[in-house]
Amino acid sequence: MVEVQGERDDRREYPEEASGDRWLEFETEVEEPDGRRPAGPLRLLIDDGGDAPVRWAAWRERSGLACSVTLRSVSPSGNADVTDLVSVVWASAEHRDAGEVAANLTDASAAKWFAPHDRASLGFQLSRPIAVDRYVLTSADDAPDRDPATWTLRGSADGTVWRTLDIRSGESFSRRHQARTYRIAEPGSYAHYRLDITGSNGSPHLQLQAVRFLADAAAGFVGYRQREGHAPVAYRGVRVAQASPGRTPEAPLADTPAPSHARPVPEIPPTPRAHGDRPAEWEGWQPGGSWLPLGGTLSMESLTSPSGRFTVLHSIYEPSLAVRDNVTRERVWAGVSPRSDRVCLGPDGDLVAWDHHGDRVWSTGTAWLGVRRLEMRDSGELALTDANGAVVWSSGIPQVPAAAGTGHRTVARGSRMRRGESLYGQSLTSEDGSTVLSHGGSVAFVILRGRTSHWDRFPERETVLVLDEDGFLRLRTPDGAMVEEIAGPGAELVVVRGAAELRDDTGAVVWSSAGSWSRVASVREPAIPHNDDLAAWFGALVGQGRGYCVAVVRESTPQDVLERTGVAPGSVTRTTWHRLQRHRDTAHPGEGTVVAAIAVGPDVLLVSDDPTLPVAALAPSTSVVALHQPSGGDAYGGTFSLHQDGGLVAEVRDEPRRRKGTKVPDVAAALDDLAHDLHRHELVFRVSGLVPSAAELGGPLLGGVLVPAPSPSAAPAAEPAESFPAIEGHDEMYPLVIRTDFTDDDAWNRVVEQLRMPWVDDEPVTPYLVSDPRYADASIERVLKDVRTAMPGSSRPTAIFITDSTTMRGPDHPLLAVSTEWDGEPFEEDEEGFVTQFRLLPNAAIEISTNLGLANMDWEDFAGDDEDDDEPYERMVD
């Protein structure tokens, strides 16, 4: 071993072709009492004039920092096992109930990974980029026909762009627990590796015991570093790339001081795209087709294979996602997801099911694997494919009988159903994407996005919705018996904005699913297409359970927006959102905010996983349109705002419900274009005229991490005010009734008796009663504010019912219903008010509570729009 000490001589020139083997670059860590932390990049250029490789080096810098490093020793094969650097393992399929999961592949145990398919993907994320030049697969303990036979190994630096490293076919293992080593001809330095297995040795299943990765022995070092006057600390590094002396280093991440020689981070060039153009991945797509583009969503909607034989339908009932054979009408595949509100193919390529709270309940685990679309194929296979059409994830090809002809009625597609066509476990969607007619096998209903169904049929048997040859729209049983004749005759059923319409040969409307009271008025042709999928895009991007902020800053640059948001210039980097999150979670666990900016034409899209990010501070010299979405939020709970010249021009809030500035021309025009104003994302992008694509959200962007400053010592908590009586076990389906008048106990007893009157069935109603003398003569505003404080978020019912002096003295004892969407504060002159309260007969409280709790109806359906209407609401159904 030769000790090498010295300093780099910058006067000597090292041609790139001569110095590549001697110029080493590492990502480093130091050991501290609370664990390891990143120590930035280390670049070594060692030239001792000899040909033998240097194994050890020590040096002292002018700053007084002393270092000693020993390159990892070479194994007999010339490689070192670097599998311990794998930090994340995932599989597109695994057998969790038996514990045969992907994590077993890198453990030292004999447990295996098993997949109930003959094709699957395995992903491995390393803690540092490394050039793997060999990999090892070990066969499992039984069933040789389950061994992989055909596969492709790919590598990626960022989890987005993948390079093929090795392709194998016709492979087999001669014995159990056999480890076979495979060489990579042209290694590259990657942090992500993916093994796509596309065939077994005859079984419909796959299994492996282990996967190991090997790399050049010079792929890392161990040693120590010591600052002058301090004790030495453990020091280690992992080689990330070979570099030439003339290479410009990448900008470091947020917690790494920028080297003095680092150049400014180059700004992302603007991506010119005409406002209103669909992103490239949407080209050729139409609702109800056979495929879904990256960034698309299915919400009670279907995809049907090109021949019409197979359909995949998303349903609010279980199974949420299932493939049906339209010949046999049998399900041939069903997802394992519980009930979900929507299924979204996110910008990262992961197919995710979300519940109505905005929580992830299931996914295919295909994030950052290059997925570009979801396809329903004529083989019955539901597949996620990449840009080249290669299958990344598959539901499998079902074993189904051959069909003579179609064997079924022609399946309706897109927005229209013509004579002789039918819907069975399928859907039609209006051309603007706002309205869906969905048939779930037995249930048929029309859904206006953001609102509840205004037309539905729930027969207690399987049905088919058909437009018969005579032009009549009917519900029939699968064997053809008529259940209901709905309307006719007509030439076609068309789903338009707000309704399903049966039209005759002239185009005249014969029947409509919506009455005039619920129809959405026709609007001008929107300047940009409707896109109901943006909420799911951002939810998938930032991750489950986190809130987020989305803003469009006009006439600016990403670099300027990030710096004005608070990201230090030296910590701005061009990377992906996924890597920014990983860096934040590693360097600042439990704290920190990810912010990123994307140039779209002359404007900037700003995204953050902090729902309270103060984007209004960006407004003094420009215009800012923003959406703040709280943690775990579904479509409800967001705040839309428009800031100009440093002031708030317009705001639409859900919690508490407030609307101001909605007459501002561009805001008013955007609201007119929406099927429902809960579409806050649509509102943001219609006001700004800018719509991002899934590729822009999932690809390279400019970003950084904001670390919160230490918070000052908390002041002593104030004595709590007298709170609302504890509410335990309240069911939102039953009315919450608060008594504020204690002058007549007999009247109160009569009110309670009417509240308990049976509804729909013979079971008595059980209202939740609060009769506390502390609320004697309390104002509506005080009761409301106490309820809102005591029952935050989703635990709060949409309405409460108050028994006041009017209730006690009135001949019918009318209750007062009060919306909890109101915060009890008076509306200002520039705000739009709404009907916050109305009277009702006590026995109608159960009908209102149940329908609001089920989201079958909205507050406005009961309150109407006439605040001066003195007639109490009466029970509609007994």
BELFEN-V254603 format. One record per residue. N is the residue number from 1. RES is the residue in one small letter. PHI is phi in whole degrees, 0 to 359 (NA if undefined). OMEGA is omega as a letter, one per 20 degrees, with the letter a starting at -180 (none if undefined). D_LAST is the distance of its C-alpha to the last C-alpha in Angstrom with 1 decimal. Layout:
N&RES&PHI&OMEGA&D_LAST, N&RES&PHI&OMEGA&D_LAST
This chain:
1&m&NA&a&93.9, 2&v&246&r&95.0, 3&e&279&r&93.9, 4&v&241&r&93.1, 5&q&227&r&93.1, 6&g&158&r&93.3, 7&e&234&r&91.6, 8&r&290&r&90.5, 9&d&261&a&93.2, 10&d&291&a&91.4, 11&r&282&a&94.6, 12&r&276&r&94.7, 13&e&265&r&92.9, 14&y&238&r&90.9, 15&p&302&a&90.2, 16&e&302&a&86.7, 17&e&290&a&88.0, 18&a&267&a&90.4, 19&s&251&a&88.1, 20&g&302&a&84.8, 21&d&282&a&85.7, 22&r&256&a&86.7, 23&w&262&a&83.9, 24&l&244&r&80.9, 25&e&233&a&77.6, 26&f&229&r&75.3, 27&e&265&a&72.0, 28&t&242&r&72.9, 29&e&221&r&71.4, 30&v&240&a&73.0, 31&e&268&r&72.2, 32&e&237&a&71.2, 33&p&305&a&70.2, 34&d&263&r&66.5, 35&g&119&a&66.8, 36&r&279&r&68.0, 37&r&222&r&67.5, 38&p&300&r&68.4, 39&a&239&r&71.9, 40&g&86&a&72.0, 41&p&282&r&74.0, 42&l&234&r&77.6, 43&r&242&a&80.0, 44&l&243&r&83.3, 45&l&237&a&86.4, 46&i&243&r&89.1, 47&d&222&r&92.5, 48&d&259&r&95.3, 49&g&84&a&97.5, 50&g&253&a&97.1, 51&d&264&a&95.2, 52&a&289&r&93.5, 53&p&291&r&90.0, 54&v&277&a&89.5, 55&r&256&a&87.6, 56&w&211&r&87.8, 57&a&210&r&88.2, 58&a&223&r&88.4, 59&w&205&r&88.7, 60&r&231&a&88.6, 61&e&273&a&87.2, 62&r&298&r&88.8, 63&s&287&a&85.8, 64&g&100&r&86.9, 65&l&285&r&84.1, 66&a&251&a&85.7, 67&c&224&r&84.1, 68&s&219&a&85.0, 69&v&228&r&83.2, 70&t&237&r&83.8, 71&l&295&a&82.4, 72&r&304&a&80.5, 73&s&292&a&82.9, 74&v&275&r&83.2, 75&s&280&r&82.0, 76&p&305&a&84.3, 77&s&277&a&82.3, 78&g&86&a&82.7, 79&n&230&r&79.0, 80&a&247&r&76.8, 81&d&283&a&73.4, 82&v&247&a&70.9, 83&t&297&r&67.7, 84&d&294&r&67.3, 85&l&276&r&66.5, 86&v&289&a&63.3, 87&s&257&a&60.5, 88&v&222&r&57.4, 89&v&233&r&56.9, 90&w&217&r&53.9, 91&a&220&r&53.2, 92&s&290&r&50.9, 93&a&207&r&50.1, 94&e&200&a&50.8, 95&h&253&a&49.9, 96&r&292&a&48.4, 97&d&300&r&47.3, 98&a&265&a&51.0, 99&g&74&a&52.3, 100&e&266&a&54.2, 101&v&246&a&53.5, 102&a&298&a&55.6, 103&a&300&r&56.7, 104&n&294&a&58.9, 105&l&295&a&61.1, 106&t&249&r&62.9, 107&d&277&r&62.9, 108&a&276&a&65.9, 109&s&286&r&64.0, 110&a&272&r&64.1, 111&a&296&a&60.4, 112&k&242&r&59.5, 113&w&253&a&57.1, 114&f&227&r&55.2, 115&a&231&a&53.1, 116&p&279&r&51.2, 117&h&221&r&52.5, 118&d&264&r&56.0, 119&r&214&a&55.8, 120&a&196&r&54.9, 121&s&240&r&55.9, 122&l&242&a&57.3, 123&g&241&a&57.7, 124&f&227&r&60.1, 125&q&250&a&60.3, 126&l&265&a&63.6, 127&s&290&r&64.0, 128&r&217&r&66.9, 129&p&297&a&68.0, 130&i&207&a&70.6, 131&a&269&r&72.6, 132&v&285&r&71.9, 133&d&245&r&74.6, 134&r&213&r&73.7, 135&y&222&a&70.6, 136&v&235&r&70.3, 137&l&248&a&67.7, 138&t&243&a&67.8, 139&s&291&a&66.5, 140&a&275&a&64.0, 141&d&277&a&64.7, 142&d&210&r&63.7, 143&a&46&r&62.9, 144&p&303&a&65.5, 145&d&289&r&63.5, 146&r&273&a&60.9, 147&d&297&r&63.7, 148&p&298&r&63.4, 149&a&243&a&65.7, 150&t&225&r&64.9, 151&w&201&r&64.0, 152&t&228&r&64.6, 153&l&259&r&65.2, 154&r&234&r&64.4, 155&g&231&a&65.0, 156&s&212&r&63.6, 157&a&281&a&64.6, 158&d&237&a&61.2, 159&g&79&a&58.7, 160&t&245&a&58.2, 161&v&260&a&61.4, 162&w&248&r&62.6, 163&r&240&r&66.1, 164&t&286&a&66.9, 165&l&253&a&69.4, 166&d&202&r&69.9, 167&i&234&r&68.8, 168&r&229&r&69.3, 169&s&212&r&68.8, 170&g&67&a&69.9, 171&e&276&r&70.1, 172&s&206&r&70.0, 173&f&241&a&70.8, 174&s&279&r&73.5, 175&r&207&r&72.2, 176&r&282&a&69.4, 177&h&59&r&69.3, 178&q&274&r&71.7, 179&a&260&r&71.9, 180&r&245&a&72.9, 181&t&257&a&74.0, 182&y&235&a&73.5, 183&r&264&r&75.4, 184&i&262&a&74.0, 185&a&295&a&76.7, 186&e&232&a&75.8, 187&p&294&r&74.0, 188&g&218&a&72.3, 189&s&275&a&71.0, 190&y&227&r&67.2, 191&a&263&a&64.5, 192&h&233&r&62.1, 193&y&232&a&62.9, 194&r&227&r&60.7, 195&l&254&r&61.4, 196&d&263&a&59.6, 197&i&267&a&60.1, 198&t&245&r&59.7, 199&g&191&r&60.9, 200&s&253&r&61.6, 201&n&265&r&64.3, 202&g&120&a&62.2, 203&s&275&r&59.1, 204&p&282&a&55.6, 205&h&238&r&55.6, 206&l&227&r&57.7, 207&q&201&r&59.2, 208&l&210&r&61.8, 209&q&269&a&63.1, 210&a&206&r&64.5, 211&v&230&r&65.2, 212&r&235&r&68.1, 213&f&239&r&69.5, 214&l&240&a&73.2, 215&a&217&r&75.0, 216&d&309&a&78.5, 217&a&300&r&80.0, 218&a&277&a&80.5, 219&a&280&r&76.8, 220&g&191&r&76.7, 221&f&212&r&78.8, 222&v&232&a&78.8, 223&g&170&r&80.8, 224&y&215&r&80.8, 225&r&221&a&80.9, 226&q&216&r&82.3, 227&r&279&a&82.3, 228&e&301&r&85.5, 229&g&87&r&85.3, 230&h&237&r&82.3, 231&a&287&r&82.0, 232&p&291&r&81.4, 233&v&234&r&78.0, 234&a&296&a&77.0, 235&y&222&r&76.7, 236&r&214&a&75.4, 237&g&213&r&74.6, 238&v&235&a&73.2, 239&r&291&a&74.8, 240&v&249&a&72.6, 241&a&188&r&74.9, 242&q&264&a&78.5, 243&a&228&r&79.4, 244&s&259&a&82.4, 245&p&302&a&84.0, 246&g&275&a&83.1, 247&r&287&r&79.4, 248&t&275&a&77.2, 249&p&296&r&74.9, 250&e&290&r&71.1, 251&a&296&a&69.6, 252&p&285&r&68.5, 253&l&281&a&65.0, 254&a&300&a&63.9, 255&d&264&a&65.7, 256&t&254&r&69.0, 257&p&302&a&71.6, 258&a&290&r&72.8, 259&p&299&a&76.4, 260&s&296&a&78.8, 261&h&268&a&79.8, 262&a&291&r&76.2, 263&r&277&r&75.6, 264&p&300&r&72.6, 265&v&293&r&69.4, 266&p&292&a&69.4, 267&e&281&r&66.4, 268&i&293&r&64.1, 269&p&295&r&65.0, 270&p&301&r&62.2, 271&t&259&a&60.4, 272&p&291&r&60.5, 273&r&206&a&57.4, 274&a&300&r&56.2, 275&h&302&r&52.9, 276&g&98&r&50.2, 277&d&285&r&51.9, 278&r&291&r&49.9, 279&p&303&a&51.6, 280&a&301&a&54.1, 281&e&291&a&52.0, 282&w&267&a&49.3, 283&e&300&r&51.8, 284&g&86&a&50.7, 285&w&280&r&47.2, 286&q&213&a&44.1, 287&p&302&r&40.5, 288&g&79&r&39.7, 289&g&283&a&43.4, 290&s&257&a&45.1, 291&w&214&a&45.8, 292&l&237&a&44.6, 293&p&280&r&47.1, 294&l&303&a&48.0, 295&g&94&a&45.4, 296&g&275&a&42.7, 297&t&223&r&39.1, 298&l&246&r&36.6, 299&s&227&a&32.9, 300&m&58&a&30.8, 301&e&234&a&34.0, 302&s&229&r&36.6, 303&l&236&a&40.4, 304&t&239&a&41.9, 305&s&299&a&45.5, 306&p&306&a&48.0, 307&s&281&a&48.1, 308&g&90&a&44.3, 309&r&283&a&44.4, 310&f&241&r&42.8, 311&t&225&r&39.9, 312&v&254&a&38.8, 313&l&235&r&35.2, 314&h&270&a&33.7, 315&s&226&r&30.2, 316&i&281&r&27.7, 317&y&260&r&27.3, 318&e&277&i&30.3, 319&p&285&a&33.0, 320&s&292&a&32.9, 321&l&225&a&36.1, 322&a&212&r&37.2, 323&v&256&a&39.6, 324&r&240&r&38.8, 325&d&275&a&41.3, 326&n&285&r&40.2, 327&v&275&a&42.4, 328&t&271&a&41.1, 329&r&62&r&37.7, 330&e&262&r&38.4, 331&r&286&r&38.4, 332&v&251&r&42.0, 333&w&200&r&41.5, 334&a&222&r&38.8, 335&g&289&a&39.2, 336&v&269&a&38.9, 337&s&290&r&36.7, 338&p&290&a&33.3, 339&r&304&r&30.4, 340&s&220&a&31.8, 341&d&274&a&30.8, 342&r&195&r&34.0, 343&v&240&a&37.4, 344&c&235&r&40.4, 345&l&270&a&44.0, 346&g&292&a&45.4, 347&p&296&r&48.7, 348&d&270&r&50.4, 349&g&88&r&49.6, 350&d&269&r&47.1, 351&l&273&a&44.0, 352&v&235&r&41.3, 353&a&261&a&37.7, 354&w&243&r&35.8, 355&d&273&a&32.5, 356&h&286&r&30.2, 357&h&270&a&32.1, 358&g&84&r&35.3, 359&d&263&r&36.8, 360&r&287&r&38.9, 361&v&244&a&37.6, 362&w&191&r&40.1, 363&s&203&r&43.2, 364&t&276&r&46.1, 365&g&70&a&48.7, 366&t&251&r&50.6, 367&a&298&r&51.0, 368&w&63&r&54.3, 369&l&252&r&55.4, 370&g&85&a&55.8, 371&v&296&r&52.5, 372&r&236&r&51.9, 373&r&201&r&49.2, 374&l&252&a&46.6, 375&e&239&r&47.3, 376&m&260&a&45.5, 377&r&260&a&48.5, 378&d&293&r&49.1, 379&s&280&a&50.2, 380&g&90&a&46.7, 381&e&271&r&47.9, 382&l&264&a&45.9, 383&a&228&r&48.8, 384&l&262&a&49.6, 385&t&237&r&52.9, 386&d&266&a&55.5, 387&a&296&r&57.4, 388&n&265&a&59.7, 389&g&85&r&56.9, 390&a&287&a&57.7, 391&v&280&r&54.8, 392&v&264&r&54.0, 393&w&215&a&51.0, 394&s&215&r&49.6, 395&s&280&a&46.8, 396&g&98&r&49.4, 397&i&264&a&50.2, 398&p&286&r&48.1, 399&q&271&a&49.8, 400&v&232&r&48.2, 401&p&290&r&49.6, 402&a&293&a&51.4, 403&a&255&r&49.5, 404&a&274&a&51.1, 405&g&69&r&50.3, 406&t&277&r&46.9, 407&g&72&a&45.0, 408&h&203&r&41.8, 409&r&298&r&40.4, 410&t&297&a&41.7, 411&v&279&r&39.6, 412&a&290&a&38.4, 413&r&225&r&39.8, 414&g&62&a&39.8, 415&s&249&a&37.4, 416&r&231&r&37.7, 417&m&235&a&36.9, 418&r&258&a&39.1, 419&r&304&a&39.2, 420&g&88&r&39.7, 421&e&257&a&38.3, 422&s&211&r&35.3, 423&l&234&r&33.3, 424&y&213&a&32.8, 425&g&68&a&32.6, 426&q&220&a&33.9, 427&s&214&r&33.2, 428&l&238&a&34.3, 429&t&231&r&35.1, 430&s&299&a&35.9, 431&e&298&r&39.6, 432&d&272&r&39.0, 433&g&78&a&37.0, 434&s&276&a&34.0, 435&t&226&a&31.4, 436&v&232&r&30.8, 437&l&256&a&29.3, 438&s&243&r&29.0, 439&h&240&a&28.6, 440&g&257&a&28.5, 441&g&105&r&29.1, 442&s&224&a&25.6, 443&v&251&r&23.6, 444&a&234&r&24.5, 445&f&202&r&23.7, 446&v&254&a&25.4, 447&i&244&r&26.2, 448&l&263&a&27.8, 449&r&310&r&30.0, 450&g&87&r&28.9, 451&r&234&r&25.4, 452&t&269&a&22.3, 453&s&293&r&21.6, 454&h&255&r&20.7, 455&w&211&r&20.7, 456&d&206&r&20.1, 457&r&223&a&19.8, 458&f&235&r&19.0, 459&p&293&a&20.3, 460&e&274&r&20.9, 461&r&193&r&24.6, 462&e&292&a&27.6, 463&t&221&r&27.9, 464&v&233&r&30.4, 465&l&269&a&29.8, 466&v&232&r&32.7, 467&l&253&a&34.3, 468&d&292&a&36.0, 469&e&299&r&39.4, 470&d&277&r&38.1, 471&g&90&r&36.3, 472&f&267&r&32.7, 473&l&274&a&30.4, 474&r&223&r&28.7, 475&l&261&r&27.1, 476&r&234&r&29.3, 477&t&285&r&29.8, 478&p&302&r&33.1, 479&d&271&r&34.9, 480&g&104&r&34.0, 481&a&291&a&31.2, 482&m&281&r&28.8, 483&v&259&a&25.2, 484&e&203&r&24.2, 485&e&262&a&26.3, 486&i&269&a&25.3, 487&a&192&r&28.0, 488&g&153&i&31.7, 489&p&278&r&34.6, 490&g&207&a&35.9, 491&a&265&a&38.8, 492&e&201&r&37.3, 493&l&258&a&34.2, 494&v&238&r&35.1, 495&v&270&a&33.3, 496&v&242&a&34.2, 497&r&298&r&33.5, 498&g&98&a&29.8, 499&a&192&r&28.7, 500&a&256&a&29.6, 501&e&238&r&31.3, 502&l&265&a&32.5, 503&r&242&r&35.8, 504&d&270&a&38.3, 505&d&296&r&42.1, 506&t&272&a&42.7, 507&g&94&r&40.2, 508&a&289&a&37.8, 509&v&281&r&34.1, 510&v&273&a&32.4, 511&w&208&r&29.0, 512&s&227&r&27.7, 513&s&289&a&24.9, 514&a&245&r&24.4, 515&g&283&a&23.6, 516&s&298&a&26.0, 517&w&290&a&23.8, 518&s&248&a&24.1, 519&r&288&r&27.5, 520&v&276&a&30.4, 521&a&300&r&33.2, 522&s&295&a&36.3, 523&v&235&r&39.0, 524&r&295&r&42.7, 525&e&298&a&44.2, 526&p&296&a&44.1, 527&a&292&r&47.5, 528&i&229&a&46.7, 529&p&292&r&44.4, 530&h&291&r&41.0, 531&n&215&a&41.1, 532&d&278&a&37.9, 533&d&262&a&39.9, 534&l&297&a&41.8, 535&a&300&r&39.5, 536&a&293&r&39.9, 537&w&304&a&43.6, 538&f&289&r&44.1, 539&g&300&r&41.9, 540&a&290&a&44.1, 541&l&294&a&47.2, 542&v&277&r&47.0, 543&g&108&a&45.4, 544&q&293&r&42.4, 545&g&84&a&41.1, 546&r&264&r&43.4, 547&g&280&r&42.5, 548&y&200&r&44.7, 549&c&233&r&46.0, 550&v&235&a&46.8, 551&a&219&r&49.0, 552&v&247&r&51.0, 553&v&253&a&54.3, 554&r&280&r&56.0, 555&e&51&r&59.7, 556&s&212&r&60.7, 557&t&233&r&61.9, 558&p&303&a&60.5, 559&q&299&a&63.5, 560&d&294&a&63.1, 561&v&297&a&59.3, 562&l&295&a&59.7, 563&e&294&r&62.6, 564&r&288&r&60.8, 565&t&282&r&57.8, 566&g&123&r&60.1, 567&v&280&a&61.4, 568&a&297&a&65.1, 569&p&307&a&67.2, 570&g&287&a&68.9, 571&s&255&r&65.7, 572&v&283&a&64.2, 573&t&221&r&64.3, 574&r&266&a&63.4, 575&t&200&r&61.2, 576&t&246&r&57.7, 577&w&301&a&54.5, 578&h&302&a&54.5, 579&r&288&r&58.0, 580&l&297&r&57.3, 581&q&299&a&54.5, 582&r&298&r&56.7, 583&h&296&r&59.5, 584&r&300&a&57.2, 585&d&291&r&55.9, 586&t&276&a&59.4, 587&a&276&a&61.3, 588&h&226&a&58.7, 589&p&302&r&56.3, 590&g&82&r&53.3, 591&e&208&r&54.1, 592&g&96&a&55.1, 593&t&235&r&53.3, 594&v&271&r&53.9, 595&v&229&a&54.5, 596&a&214&a&55.5, 597&a&229&a&56.4, 598&i&232&r&56.5, 599&a&280&r&58.4, 600&v&231&a&56.7, 601&g&65&a&59.0, 602&p&278&a&60.1, 603&d&254&a&57.0, 604&v&232&r&56.0, 605&l&265&r&52.8, 606&l&252&r&52.6, 607&v&232&r&50.4, 608&s&215&r&50.1, 609&d&266&r&48.1, 610&d&252&a&48.0, 611&p&292&a&44.9, 612&t&254&a&46.7, 613&l&307&a&49.9, 614&p&282&a&51.2, 615&v&289&r&51.7, 616&a&300&r&51.8, 617&a&294&r&55.4, 618&l&276&a&56.3, 619&a&278&a&55.4, 620&p&308&a&58.5, 621&s&248&a&60.4, 622&t&202&r&57.7, 623&s&249&a&54.1, 624&v&232&r&51.6, 625&v&250&a&48.0, 626&a&219&r&46.2, 627&l&230&r&43.1, 628&h&252&a&42.6, 629&q&249&a&40.1, 630&p&291&a&39.4, 631&s&300&r&39.9, 632&g&67&a&37.5, 633&g&287&r&35.8, 634&d&269&a&33.6, 635&a&289&a&33.2, 636&y&261&r&31.8, 637&g&104&a&34.1, 638&g&276&r&37.1, 639&t&233&r&39.3, 640&f&264&r&41.0, 641&s&212&r&44.0, 642&l&233&a&47.0, 643&h&245&r&50.2, 644&q&220&r&53.2, 645&d&52&r&56.6, 646&g&82&a&55.5, 647&g&239&r&52.4, 648&l&277&a&48.6, 649&v&264&a&47.7, 650&a&214&r&44.1, 651&e&208&r&41.4, 652&v&230&a&37.9, 653&r&244&r&36.3, 654&d&264&a&33.1, 655&e&220&i&33.5, 656&p&285&a&33.6, 657&r&287&r&32.4, 658&r&213&r&35.3, 659&r&218&r&36.8, 660&k&220&r&40.2, 661&g&69&a&42.8, 662&t&282&r&40.4, 663&k&267&r&42.4, 664&v&303&a&45.5, 665&p&311&a&46.4, 666&d&289&r&46.5, 667&v&289&r&43.3, 668&a&298&r&41.5, 669&a&295&r&42.7, 670&a&293&r&41.6, 671&l&297&r&38.1, 672&d&295&a&37.9, 673&d&279&a&38.9, 674&l&270&r&36.1, 675&a&288&r&32.8, 676&h&205&a&31.4, 677&d&282&r&33.4, 678&l&286&r&32.6, 679&h&281&a&35.4, 680&r&298&a&38.0, 681&h&296&r&40.6, 682&e&300&a&40.5, 683&l&297&r&40.8, 684&v&301&a&43.9, 685&f&278&r&45.6, 686&r&284&r&44.8, 687&v&293&a&46.1, 688&s&275&a&49.2, 689&g&73&a&49.6, 690&l&230&r&50.4, 691&v&231&r&48.7, 692&p&282&r&50.2, 693&s&259&r&50.5, 694&a&298&r&49.7, 695&a&296&r&53.5, 696&e&293&a&54.2, 697&l&288&a&51.7, 698&g&265&a&53.0, 699&g&265&a&56.7, 700&p&298&r&59.5, 701&l&209&r&58.8, 702&l&259&a&60.4, 703&g&199&r&59.1, 704&g&189&a&59.7, 705&v&237&r&58.3, 706&l&265&r&57.8, 707&v&258&a&58.5, 708&p&295&r&57.1, 709&a&289&r&59.7, 710&p&305&a&59.9, 711&s&281&r&57.4, 712&p&294&r&59.0, 713&s&303&a&58.7, 714&a&291&r&55.3, 715&a&288&r&55.4, 716&p&304&a&54.3, 717&a&293&r&50.5, 718&a&288&r&49.4, 719&e&299&a&47.8, 720&p&295&r&44.1, 721&a&288&r&42.2, 722&e&302&a&39.7, 723&s&260&r&36.7, 724&f&298&r&33.0, 725&p&307&a&32.1, 726&a&303&r&32.0, 727&i&246&a&28.6, 728&e&236&r&28.7, 729&g&76&r&26.1, 730&h&289&r&23.4, 731&d&259&a&20.9, 732&e&296&r&20.1, 733&m&285&a&16.5, 734&y&247&a&15.9, 735&p&291&r&16.6, 736&l&264&a&20.2, 737&v&244&a&20.6, 738&i&246&r&24.1, 739&r&266&r&25.3, 740&t&240&r&28.3, 741&d&240&a&28.6, 742&f&243&a&29.9, 743&t&272&a&30.9, 744&d&215&a&28.2, 745&d&292&r&27.0, 746&d&295&r&25.1, 747&a&297&r&23.0, 748&w&300&r&22.5, 749&n&296&r&21.3, 750&r&292&r&18.7, 751&v&298&a&17.5, 752&v&297&r&17.4, 753&e&298&r&15.5, 754&q&289&r&12.7, 755&l&299&a&12.9, 756&r&270&r&12.6, 757&m&300&a&9.4, 758&p&303&a&7.8, 759&w&224&a&5.4, 760&v&71&r&5.4, 761&d&246&a&8.2, 762&d&268&a&9.8, 763&e&282&r&11.8, 764&p&294&r&12.0, 765&v&280&r&12.2, 766&t&242&r&15.9, 767&p&288&r&16.8, 768&y&265&a&20.4, 769&l&255&r&22.1, 770&v&241&r&25.5, 771&s&238&a&27.1, 772&d&241&a&30.8, 773&p&303&r&33.2, 774&r&298&a&34.9, 775&y&259&r&32.2, 776&a&297&r&32.7, 777&d&61&r&33.0, 778&a&292&r&32.9, 779&s&287&r&32.5, 780&i&302&a&29.6, 781&e&298&a&32.3, 782&r&293&r&33.6, 783&v&300&a&30.3, 784&l&299&a&29.5, 785&k&295&r&33.0, 786&d&292&r&32.9, 787&v&295&a&29.6, 788&r&297&r&31.2, 789&t&287&a&34.3, 790&a&284&a&32.7, 791&m&232&a&30.3, 792&p&285&r&32.4, 793&g&56&a&31.5, 794&s&288&r&28.9, 795&s&283&a&27.8, 796&r&271&r&26.4, 797&p&289&r&22.8, 798&t&291&a&22.4, 799&a&220&r&21.1, 800&i&241&a&21.5, 801&f&235&a&20.0, 802&i&247&r&22.6, 803&t&258&a&22.6, 804&d&253&a&25.7, 805&s&296&r&27.4, 806&t&297&r&25.1, 807&t&297&a&22.1, 808&m&290&a&24.0, 809&r&265&a&25.5, 810&g&287&a&22.7, 811&p&297&r&21.1, 812&d&259&a&17.5, 813&h&52&a&18.8, 814&p&291&r&18.0, 815&l&282&r&18.6, 816&l&251&r&20.9, 817&a&271&a&19.9, 818&v&233&r&23.3, 819&s&284&r&24.2, 820&t&278&r&26.4, 821&e&285&r&28.2, 822&w&271&a&30.0, 823&d&265&r&33.0, 824&g&86&r&33.0, 825&e&269&r&36.3, 826&p&294&r&36.8, 827&f&280&r&37.2, 828&e&281&a&40.8, 829&e&298&a&42.1, 830&d&268&r&42.5, 831&e&255&r&39.0, 832&e&273&r&35.9, 833&g&276&r&33.2, 834&f&211&a&29.4, 835&v&290&a&26.4, 836&t&265&a&26.3, 837&q&202&r&23.7, 838&f&202&a&21.0, 839&r&264&r&19.0, 840&l&209&r&15.3, 841&l&286&a&13.3, 842&p&305&a&13.2, 843&n&286&r&9.5, 844&a&270&a&9.5, 845&a&297&a&12.4, 846&i&293&r&10.8, 847&e&297&a&9.4, 848&i&291&a&12.9, 849&s&298&a&14.8, 850&t&295&a&13.6, 851&n&292&r&14.3, 852&l&291&r&17.5, 853&g&295&r&18.5, 854&l&278&a&18.2, 855&a&63&r&19.9, 856&n&287&a&17.6, 857&m&221&r&17.7, 858&d&257&r&20.3, 859&w&305&a&20.6, 860&e&296&r&21.8, 861&d&296&r&18.7, 862&f&261&a&16.9, 863&a&282&a&20.1, 864&g&67&a&21.7, 865&d&231&a&25.4, 866&d&247&a&25.7, 867&e&290&a&26.6, 868&d&265&a&27.1, 869&d&289&a&23.7, 870&d&269&a&22.9, 871&e&284&a&19.4, 872&p&290&r&16.8, 873&y&290&a&14.1, 874&e&251&r&10.7, 875&r&300&a&7.2, 876&m&271&a&6.9, 877&v&231&r&3.8, 878&d&249&none&0.0
